[in-house]
């Protein structure tokens, strides 16, 4: 049995059908200055039901490659209300 990675991030954009882009933030220690700095990475996620909206918090799980850039699919979506 293989271990599948899970990532959690915020939806940045909806690009195309059944595809969302999320940004994942992680905190690392700077090697020289020993200060905590943020590192960001963007992932393309397969959203089968088109349920995620921009600003939602999404948990994604690793799967087979869906396309050149998509290797994760949506596991759960936490909807966040945007107050305008």
Backbone as JSON Lines, residues from 0, in Angstrom:
{"i":0,"aa":"X","n":[0.85,-1.18,0.0],"ca":[0.0,0.0,0.0],"c":[0.89,1.24,0.0]}
{"i":1,"aa":"X","n":[0.57,2.19,-0.85],"ca":[1.37,3.39,-0.96],"c":[0.75,4.52,-0.17]}
{"i":2,"aa":"X","n":[1.61,5.42,0.3],"ca":[1.16,6.58,1.04],"c":[0.88,7.71,0.07]}
{"i":3,"aa":"X","n":[-0.31,8.31,0.15],"ca":[-0.66,9.41,-0.73],"c":[-0.56,10.72,0.03]}
{"i":4,"aa":"X","n":[0.14,11.68,-0.57],"ca":[0.31,12.98,0.07],"c":[-1.01,13.74,0.1]}
{"i":5,"aa":"X","n":[-1.2,14.49,1.18],"ca":[-2.34,15.39,1.28],"c":[-1.81,16.79,1.44]}
{"i":6,"aa":"X","n":[-2.4,17.73,0.71],"ca":[-2.02,19.13,0.83],"c":[-3.27,19.94,1.1]}
{"i":7,"aa":"X","n":[-3.07,21.08,1.78],"ca":[-4.2,21.95,2.09],"c":[-3.82,23.37,1.69]}
{"i":8,"aa":"X","n":[-4.73,24.04,0.99],"ca":[-4.43,25.38,0.53],"c":[-5.69,26.15,0.19]}
{"i":9,"aa":"X","n":[-5.5,27.37,-0.24],"ca":[-6.59,28.27,-0.57],"c":[-6.74,28.36,-2.09]}
{"i":10,"aa":"X","n":[-7.99,28.34,-2.55],"ca":[-8.25,28.43,-3.98],"c":[-7.93,29.84,-4.47]}
{"i":11,"aa":"X","n":[-7.06,29.92,-5.48],"ca":[-6.65,31.21,-6.04],"c":[-7.46,31.52,-7.29]}
{"i":12,"aa":"X","n":[-7.69,30.5,-8.13],"ca":[-8.45,30.73,-9.35],"c":[-9.1,29.44,-9.81]}
{"i":13,"aa":"X","n":[-10.16,29.61,-10.63],"ca":[-10.8,28.49,-11.31],"c":[-10.42,28.62,-12.76]}
{"i":14,"aa":"X","n":[-9.66,27.66,-13.27],"ca":[-9.17,27.75,-14.64],"c":[-9.68,26.56,-15.43]}
{"i":15,"aa":"X","n":[-10.61,26.83,-16.33],"ca":[-11.13,25.74,-17.15],"c":[-12.17,24.93,-16.39]}
{"i":16,"aa":"X","n":[-12.64,23.86,-17.03],"ca":[-13.65,23.0,-16.44],"c":[-12.96,21.94,-15.57]}
{"i":17,"aa":"X","n":[-13.47,21.78,-14.35],"ca":[-13.0,20.76,-13.4],"c":[-11.55,20.98,-12.96]}
{"i":18,"aa":"X","n":[-11.08,22.2,-13.0],"ca":[-9.71,22.5,-12.58],"c":[-9.7,23.74,-11.71]}
{"i":19,"aa":"X","n":[-8.99,23.66,-10.58],"ca":[-8.77,24.83,-9.73],"c":[-7.28,24.95,-9.44]}
{"i":20,"aa":"X","n":[-6.86,26.15,-9.09],"ca":[-5.47,26.37,-8.7],"c":[-5.48,26.78,-7.23]}
{"i":21,"aa":"X","n":[-4.69,26.07,-6.41],"ca":[-4.58,26.43,-5.0],"c":[-3.15,26.84,-4.7]}
{"i":22,"aa":"X","n":[-3.01,27.65,-3.65],"ca":[-1.68,28.01,-3.17],"c":[-1.5,27.44,-1.78]}
{"i":23,"aa":"X","n":[-0.37,26.77,-1.57],"ca":[-0.05,26.13,-0.3],"c":[1.06,26.92,0.36]}
{"i":24,"aa":"X","n":[0.85,27.3,1.61],"ca":[1.82,28.08,2.36],"c":[2.49,27.19,3.4]}
{"i":25,"aa":"X","n":[3.82,27.29,3.48],"ca":[4.53,26.57,4.54],"c":[5.54,27.51,5.17]}
{"i":26,"aa":"X","n":[5.84,27.27,6.43],"ca":[6.77,28.13,7.15],"c":[8.06,27.37,7.39]}
{"i":27,"aa":"X","n":[9.18,27.99,7.01],"ca":[10.48,27.36,7.18],"c":[11.43,28.34,7.87]}
{"i":28,"aa":"X","n":[12.45,27.79,8.5],"ca":[13.44,28.61,9.17],"c":[14.5,29.05,8.16]}
{"i":29,"aa":"X","n":[14.81,30.33,8.15],"ca":[15.84,30.83,7.25],"c":[17.19,30.3,7.73]}
{"i":30,"aa":"X","n":[18.01,29.74,6.82],"ca":[19.25,29.09,7.26],"c":[20.27,30.03,7.9]}
{"i":31,"aa":"X","n":[20.31,31.28,7.45],"ca":[21.31,32.2,7.98],"c":[20.76,33.05,9.12]}
{"i":32,"aa":"X","n":[19.57,33.61,8.93],"ca":[19.04,34.57,9.9],"c":[18.16,33.95,10.97]}
{"i":33,"aa":"X","n":[17.85,32.66,10.86],"ca":[17.06,31.93,11.86],"c":[15.73,32.61,12.15]}
{"i":34,"aa":"X","n":[15.12,33.09,11.1],"ca":[13.81,33.71,11.2],"c":[12.83,32.87,10.4]}
{"i":35,"aa":"X","n":[11.59,32.77,10.87],"ca":[10.59,32.01,10.15],"c":[10.11,32.81,8.95]}
{"i":36,"aa":"X","n":[10.2,32.2,7.77],"ca":[9.75,32.85,6.53],"c":[8.71,31.96,5.85]}
{"i":37,"aa":"X","n":[7.82,32.57,5.07],"ca":[6.78,31.84,4.37],"c":[7.25,31.46,2.97]}
{"i":38,"aa":"X","n":[6.92,30.25,2.58],"ca":[7.19,29.78,1.22],"c":[5.85,29.36,0.62]}
{"i":39,"aa":"X","n":[5.65,29.7,-0.65],"ca":[4.39,29.42,-1.32],"c":[4.62,28.55,-2.55]}
{"i":40,"aa":"X","n":[3.65,27.68,-2.83],"ca":[3.7,26.88,-4.04],"c":[2.28,26.71,-4.56]}
{"i":41,"aa":"X","n":[2.13,26.78,-5.88],"ca":[0.81,26.62,-6.5],"c":[0.67,25.23,-7.08]}
{"i":42,"aa":"X","n":[-0.54,24.68,-6.95],"ca":[-0.87,23.36,-7.49],"c":[-2.15,23.45,-8.3]}
{"i":43,"aa":"X","n":[-2.19,22.68,-9.38],"ca":[-3.43,22.51,-10.14],"c":[-4.12,21.27,-9.59]}
{"i":44,"aa":"X","n":[-5.41,21.4,-9.28],"ca":[-6.17,20.35,-8.62],"c":[-7.36,19.97,-9.49]}
{"i":45,"aa":"X","n":[-7.64,18.66,-9.57],"ca":[-8.81,18.18,-10.31],"c":[-10.03,18.26,-9.4]}
{"i":46,"aa":"X","n":[-11.04,19.04,-9.82],"ca":[-12.28,19.23,-9.07],"c":[-13.41,18.64,-9.9]}
{"i":47,"aa":"X","n":[-13.73,17.38,-9.66],"ca":[-14.69,16.64,-10.48],"c":[-16.07,17.29,-10.52]}
{"i":48,"aa":"X","n":[-16.54,17.8,-9.38],"ca":[-17.9,18.33,-9.3],"c":[-17.98,19.85,-9.4]}
{"i":49,"aa":"X","n":[-16.88,20.5,-9.66],"ca":[-16.83,21.97,-9.73],"c":[-17.46,22.62,-8.49]}
{"i":50,"aa":"X","n":[-17.1,22.11,-7.3],"ca":[-17.73,22.6,-6.07],"c":[-16.93,23.7,-5.38]}
{"i":51,"aa":"X","n":[-15.65,23.85,-5.68],"ca":[-14.81,24.84,-5.0],"c":[-14.94,26.2,-5.66]}
{"i":52,"aa":"X","n":[-14.93,27.23,-4.83],"ca":[-14.97,28.61,-5.31],"c":[-13.69,29.31,-4.88]}
{"i":53,"aa":"X","n":[-13.41,30.46,-5.47],"ca":[-12.22,31.24,-5.1],"c":[-12.33,31.66,-3.65]}
{"i":54,"aa":"X","n":[-11.27,31.42,-2.88],"ca":[-11.24,31.78,-1.46],"c":[-11.5,30.61,-0.53]}
{"i":55,"aa":"X","n":[-12.03,29.49,-1.04],"ca":[-12.31,28.32,-0.21],"c":[-11.01,27.64,0.2]}
{"i":56,"aa":"X","n":[-11.07,26.9,1.31],"ca":[-9.93,26.11,1.77],"c":[-10.16,24.67,1.33]}
{"i":57,"aa":"X","n":[-9.2,24.13,0.58],"ca":[-9.36,22.82,-0.04],"c":[-8.29,21.86,0.47]}
{"i":58,"aa":"X","n":[-8.7,20.63,0.76],"ca":[-7.77,19.55,1.05],"c":[-7.73,18.65,-0.18]}
{"i":59,"aa":"X","n":[-6.52,18.4,-0.69],"ca":[-6.37,17.59,-1.9],"c":[-5.49,16.38,-1.6]}
{"i":60,"aa":"X","n":[-5.73,15.32,-2.33],"ca":[-4.98,14.08,-2.15],"c":[-4.32,13.71,-3.48]}
{"i":61,"aa":"X","n":[-3.14,13.13,-3.38],"ca":[-2.38,12.75,-4.57],"c":[-3.07,11.61,-5.31]}
{"i":62,"aa":"X","n":[-3.01,11.64,-6.63],"ca":[-3.62,10.6,-7.45],"c":[-2.79,10.4,-8.71]}
{"i":63,"aa":"X","n":[-3.28,9.61,-9.62],"ca":[-2.58,9.42,-10.88],"c":[-2.56,10.74,-11.65]}
{"i":64,"aa":"X","n":[-1.61,10.96,-12.52],"ca":[-1.59,12.2,-13.29],"c":[-2.83,12.33,-14.17]}
{"i":65,"aa":"X","n":[-3.56,13.44,-13.98],"ca":[-4.76,13.7,-14.78],"c":[-4.37,14.41,-16.08]}
{"i":66,"aa":"X","n":[-3.3,15.19,-16.02],"ca":[-2.8,15.9,-17.2],"c":[-1.34,16.23,-16.93]}
{"i":67,"aa":"X","n":[-0.78,17.11,-17.75],"ca":[0.62,17.48,-17.58],"c":[0.87,18.11,-16.22]}
{"i":68,"aa":"X","n":[-0.06,18.92,-15.72],"ca":[0.14,19.67,-14.48],"c":[-0.69,19.19,-13.31]}
{"i":69,"aa":"X","n":[-1.67,18.32,-13.53],"ca":[-2.58,17.9,-12.45],"c":[-2.25,16.5,-11.95]}
{"i":70,"aa":"X","n":[-1.86,16.41,-10.66],"ca":[-1.63,15.11,-10.04],"c":[-2.31,15.0,-8.68]}
{"i":71,"aa":"X","n":[-3.24,15.92,-8.39],"ca":[-3.99,15.91,-7.14],"c":[-5.48,16.04,-7.47]}
{"i":72,"aa":"X","n":[-6.33,15.51,-6.58],"ca":[-7.77,15.68,-6.72],"c":[-8.35,16.16,-5.39]}
{"i":73,"aa":"X","n":[-9.5,16.78,-5.45],"ca":[-10.13,17.35,-4.27],"c":[-10.6,16.25,-3.34]}
{"i":74,"aa":"X","n":[-10.28,16.39,-2.05],"ca":[-10.77,15.46,-1.04],"c":[-11.92,16.1,-0.28]}
{"i":75,"aa":"X","n":[-11.73,17.35,0.17],"ca":[-12.8,18.06,0.86],"c":[-12.66,19.56,0.63]}
{"i":76,"aa":"X","n":[-13.79,20.26,0.75],"ca":[-13.83,21.71,0.54],"c":[-14.48,22.34,1.76]}
{"i":77,"aa":"X","n":[-13.82,23.37,2.3],"ca":[-14.41,24.14,3.39],"c":[-14.75,25.52,2.83]}
{"i":78,"aa":"X","n":[-16.06,25.77,2.69],"ca":[-16.5,27.04,2.1],"c":[-16.29,28.19,3.08]}
{"i":79,"aa":"X","n":[-15.76,29.28,2.56],"ca":[-15.5,30.48,3.36],"c":[-16.35,31.61,2.78]}
{"i":80,"aa":"X","n":[-17.13,32.25,3.65],"ca":[-17.97,33.36,3.18],"c":[-17.13,34.6,2.99]}
{"i":81,"aa":"X","n":[-17.31,35.25,1.85],"ca":[-16.59,36.48,1.55],"c":[-17.52,37.65,1.86]}
{"i":82,"aa":"X","n":[-17.09,38.52,2.75],"ca":[-17.88,39.7,3.11],"c":[-17.4,40.87,2.26]}
{"i":83,"aa":"X","n":[-18.3,41.39,1.44],"ca":[-17.91,42.47,0.54],"c":[-18.53,43.8,0.94]}
